[in-house]
Amino acid sequence: MEDIYISKRRQNINDFQITNQDMPPMPPQQQPPEKKPKKKKHGFLKAIAVFVLAVFLFTSVFIFVFAAASGYTRNDLEKNEYVSSYELKSSPLVSNILLMGVDGSADSASRSDSMILVSLDYMHGKIKLTSFLRDSWVEIPSKGKKAKLNAACTYGGPQLVVDTIEYNFGVDIDHYVMVDFEMFTDIIDSLGGIDVEVTSKEAKFINRTTRHTVESGESVHLNGDEALVYCRIRKLDSDYMRTYRQRKVITALIGQARSAGIDTLLSAMKDVFPMIETDMSAAEITALAYKGGFGVLAFDIEQNRVPTDEHMYPDTISGQWVEVVDIDATKDYLREYIYTNNISVEDEE
């Protein structure tokens, strides 16, 4: 009986169900409005607006960089007369810029206290920092004799430093930037200082031998003066560690630039340009900015130095403590490091 009741109940419900066909048509004013082609027009106008905005921003960066580049000292590089261009390793996807820090005013009589090749590797998205040990015993091509690498700046300024590195190590250097280390402090201060790891030995050495007082720790904030003192520690350990500290400071400076706002970066550029000497024209600086743009700040950073331990040995020549270099092995190693992604480098600590 219960099954018969449920069946009748379902039948009654079905009798009262109304299908779409049974429903009266909706009045015209209640019909859902047809879609009009405004969306397509809106999407097209939006795309045009985004494109115009992108062009405006890009052009603004171009104009600013070009204008900011007008306050620096420019000295052209001549073609290297000691080595032919086909003997130098190069690539359109790598820009090599030699950064030189001098221990005095930026003139030809100064010794290059620091020589770091900044390689912008656009193919692998890396910034590769390679220190050249200043005591490397190399051929000075204009003199026809061997001497310490840092003497090249004294003999012939930035031109001879570039010529000497190219002649001995076989990599093409596109441009150079030279800055007095004293000016380097202003660059760091313009970005609000940097954070680097300072060991207890380094902190004690600085506190004992200078007028500065710094703490030790994994992340110690240093202003420009303190960072310069940190970079130039000489007698605590070795020249290898000194170049390592210099690369740490540059790496930290790039990190600080990454976290800075665009306004801070542009303001820093205005402060930095008058302090440097370079062979680049304003157009070349702008082209470099176009090629890499601010995206370069997101590149991974690698540190290295040449010669490596395997490719040198210490010696005393003519009363000078020098590093005797296996030139051929160092040339092959440097080319492999800069132009491929096959060599990984560990910290020297």
NORPE-V610123 format. One record per backbone hydrogen bond with DSSP energy under -0.5 kcal/mol. CO is the residue of the C=O (numbers start at 1). NH is the residue of the N-H. Records with the same first field share a line. If there is no record, write none. Layout:
CO = NH ; NH
//
This chain:
1 = 5
2 = 6
3 = 7
4 = 8
5 = 9
6 = 10
7 = 11
8 = 12
9 = 13
10 = 14
11 = 15
12 = 16
13 = 16 ; 17
14 = 17
19 = 22 ; 23
27 = 30 ; 31
28 = 31
36 = 39
37 = 41
38 = 42
39 = 43
40 = 44
41 = 45
42 = 46
43 = 47
44 = 48
45 = 49
46 = 50
47 = 51
48 = 52
49 = 53
50 = 54
51 = 55
52 = 56
53 = 57
54 = 58
55 = 59
56 = 60
57 = 61
58 = 62
59 = 63
60 = 64
61 = 65
62 = 66
63 = 67
64 = 68
65 = 69
67 = 70
68 = 71
69 = 72
72 = 74
73 = 278
79 = 81
84 = 87
85 = 88
89 = 172
91 = 94
93 = 122 ; 123
94 = 96
95 = 97 ; 120
96 = 174 ; 175
97 = 99 ; 118
98 = 100 ; 177
99 = 116
100 = 102 ; 179
101 = 113 ; 114
102 = 181
105 = 107
107 = 110
108 = 157
111 = 103 ; 113
114 = 101
115 = 132
116 = 99 ; 118
117 = 119 ; 130
118 = 97 ; 120
119 = 121 ; 128
120 = 95 ; 122
121 = 125 ; 126
125 = 300
126 = 121 ; 128
127 = 129 ; 302
128 = 119 ; 130
129 = 131 ; 304
130 = 117
131 = 133 ; 306
133 = 136
134 = 150
135 = 323
136 = 138 ; 149
137 = 325
138 = 147
139 = 141
140 = 143 ; 144 ; 145
145 = 140
147 = 138
148 = 151
149 = 152
150 = 112 ; 153 ; 154
151 = 155
152 = 156
153 = 157
156 = 160
157 = 160 ; 161
158 = 162
159 = 163
160 = 164
161 = 165
162 = 166
163 = 167
164 = 168
165 = 169
166 = 170
170 = 89
172 = 174
175 = 98
176 = 279
177 = 100
178 = 277
179 = 102
180 = 183 ; 184
181 = 185
182 = 185
183 = 186 ; 187
184 = 188
185 = 189
186 = 190
187 = 191
188 = 191 ; 193
189 = 192
194 = 222
196 = 220
198 = 217
199 = 203
200 = 204
201 = 205
202 = 206
203 = 207
204 = 208
205 = 209
206 = 210
217 = 198
220 = 196
222 = 194
223 = 227
224 = 228
225 = 229
226 = 230
227 = 231
228 = 232
230 = 233
238 = 242
239 = 243
240 = 244
241 = 245
242 = 246
243 = 247
244 = 248
245 = 249
246 = 250
247 = 251
248 = 252
249 = 253
250 = 254
251 = 255
252 = 256
253 = 257
254 = 258
255 = 259
256 = 260
261 = 265
262 = 266
263 = 267
264 = 268
265 = 269
266 = 270
267 = 271
268 = 272
269 = 273
270 = 274
272 = 275
273 = 276
276 = 73
277 = 178
278 = 75
281 = 285
282 = 286
283 = 287
284 = 288
285 = 289
286 = 290
287 = 291
288 = 292 ; 293
289 = 293
292 = 295
293 = 296
294 = 297
295 = 298
296 = 299
300 = 127
302 = 129
304 = 131
306 = 133
308 = 311
309 = 312
311 = 326
313 = 324
315 = 317 ; 322
317 = 320
320 = 317 ; 322
322 = 315 ; 324
323 = 137
324 = 313
325 = 327
326 = 330
327 = 331
328 = 332
329 = 333
330 = 334
331 = 335
332 = 336
333 = 337
334 = 338
335 = 339
336 = 340
342 = 344
//
